[in-house]
Amino acid sequence: INRIALSVDCVIFGFDENKLKVLLIRSDLKKFQSRWSLLGDLLNPNEDLDDAAYRILQQRTGLDDVFLEQVHT
C-alpha cells in the first residue's frame, strides 16, 4: 500500500491599526526550530480538510469559533 502524507496549512488574516497582518507561529519542528511558520499539520486518517483546519486552529490558538473558508485544494 502506498501511503501519502497530506498537510493542511491555515492562513489567518487580521487587521491591526488598519494594517493587514498574517498570523505566524514559531515552528515546533526541530529542523526548523525558531523559524516562522503558518499554522499547519498533517491530515489524520479519515479526516476531511475542513475538520483538519478547525482542529489545527483550535490546537494551535485555542480559538474555536472562527470563520474559515477553503481557498484552494
C-alpha positions in Angstrom: 0.0 0.0 0.0 1.3 3.4 -0.9 0.8 6.0 1.8 0.8 9.7 1.1 1.1 12.3 3.8 -1.2 15.3 3.2 -0.9 18.5 5.1 -3.2 21.4 5.8 -1.9 25.0 6.3 -4.1 27.7 7.7 -3.5 31.3 6.7 -5.2 33.6 9.3 -5.6 37.2 8.2 -6.4 40.0 10.5 -6.3 43.8 10.8 -4.3 45.7 13.4 -4.2 49.5 13.2 -5.6 49.4 9.7 -2.8 47.1 8.5 -3.4 43.6 7.1 -1.5 41.0 9.1 -1.0 37.2 8.9 -0.8 35.0 11.9 2.5 33.1 12.2 3.9 30.8 14.9 7.4 29.6 15.7 7.9 26.2 14.2 7.9 23.3 16.7 9.8 21.0 14.3 13.4 20.5 15.4 14.7 21.0 11.9 13.0 24.4 11.6 13.3 25.5 15.3 12.6 29.2 15.9 11.6 29.8 12.3 8.3 31.4 11.5 5.6 29.2 10.1 1.9 29.1 9.1 -0.5 27.1 11.3 -0.3 23.6 9.8 -0.3 19.9 10.5 -0.8 16.5 8.8 -4.2 15.2 8.0 -5.3 12.4 10.3 -6.6 9.2 8.7 -10.2 9.6 7.6 -10.2 13.3 8.4 -11.5 15.8 5.8 -9.8 19.1 5.1 -12.3 21.3 6.9 -12.2 19.2 10.1 -8.4 19.3 9.9 -8.3 23.0 9.5 -10.6 23.6 12.5 -8.6 21.1 14.6 -5.3 22.7 13.8 -6.6 26.2 14.5 -8.1 25.1 17.8 -4.9 23.2 18.9 -2.5 26.0 18.0 -4.5 29.0 19.1 -7.3 27.8 21.4 -9.8 29.5 19.2 -12.9 27.5 18.2 -15.5 30.0 16.8 -13.7 31.3 13.8 -14.9 31.7 10.2 -12.8 29.5 7.9 -13.0 29.3 4.1 -11.1 26.9 1.9 -9.5 28.9 -0.8 -7.7 26.2 -2.8 -7.0 22.5 -2.5 
